[in-house]
Amino acid sequence: MTKTNTLQNHNEVQILLPTQSGVKEYRFKNVSTKNKLTTTVFKKVAIGFSGIENNLWRYQLICLDYDIKAKHLGSTAILRKVANVFNEVKIYVNQNGTIMSIINLKQLQERWQNAKLALLETNQGGTMQDFFSDTDELLENEDKLLKFIGSKDMYGLYFNSCWGYHDINNPRFEGLEINIEKRILYDQHTQHLQKPYSQDATLVLKSNNDKKQKVSEITYKNNQLQEAFLEIISPTKTSKYSIICLTT
């Protein structure tokens, strides 16, 4: 039994980022289909929190395993080489889990330059030059790289801007539905009976227009993301993203 001076907010849900350092392992899976051609990417990632600096949470993302299946692409050696550039990413995020900056930006840029030199030895042609130019532009533009790291193809399903405080009656995002276990509404006369509310929640977010349909579901337990799923359907492409926590 918990004694409190004020009643807990019946409609508030708290999904808080950690305060103690630790590492959790996740499996990421991305499946995209376009023109009946499917590309599947698997990643096993260690997501480590190491502290708070200037009200920003510091994370290290280490890709432990990476696999890509795409029969229509033939060899995926080049894609794997580029993926290796992002084997270790260090970031700062805010209280809502939004990525704000990349700590090891220079290291990522150096890795790409080394990878490009190795690829240039065995890959030539206009298409490859365009690919190198596009990747150069990505790595040299911090804003674009920040957007890329926070994309659903990378780590946006975990760092999804849905952490922090929510009000069930006033969602932070249009189309957001927050599902929690049934809560008992107390008043001042029964305040002494109140027990702390569970903050475990499942967030469902839907959007729909003529060009694209989106539905995502994110499940949190004990202030930890347990699993998440996102499906995006457009006239020319369908993409499915999922992550699941592997650490008990």
C-alpha positions, 0 to 999 in steps of 0.5 A: 500500500502506497501513501501519497499526498496527491492522487495519481493522474488517472489518464497519464501514462509514463514510458520513461527512458532508463536512468541506469546504464545497461544493454539490451539486445534486439532483432530487427527485421525489414521486409520490402516488396516492390514490383513483386521483388522482395528484400529482407534485412535482419539485424541483431543489435545491442542497444546500450544506454550509458548515461545522461549529459545535458538532459540528453540520453547517450546510447551506443548501437552495435550491430552484432549480426547482419543478413540481407536476402534479395535474390533479384540483386544478385551479389549483396557484397556492396550493400554489406560493405556499406552496412559495416560502416554503421556497425557502431553508432553513438547517439544522443536522444531526448526524453521522448526518444528522438535522436538529436545528434550523432556522437561518432559522426567523424568516425562514420565518415572515416569508415565510409571513405575506407570502405569506398576506397576498397570498393573502388578497386573492384567496382567501376561504371556510371551506376557505381559512381552515382552510388558513391556520390549519393553515399558521399552526400549522405555521410557529409550532410549531418542532417541527412545522416541524422534522418537516415539513422532515425529512419525505419530502415535503421533504428527509428522503430526503437527511437520512435519519439513515443517515449515520455509522458502521454495523456490518454485523452490528449494524444501527442500524435494524431491517430494515436491510441494508447491501450493500458490495463484497466485503472481504478479511479480514486478520489480524495476519500479513497486516496489511502487505498490507491496503488501505483498504476502500471505504466505498461502500454501498447501504442497503436498509431494509424494514418491513411491517405490516398497515397499511403497507409500506415499502421504501427503497434509498439508494446512497452513493459517496465519502461522497456520496449518489448516489441514493435511492428510497422506496416506501410502500404503504397500503390507501388511498395509494401514495407514491414518493419519489426523489432523484438527484445531478445533480452529477458 
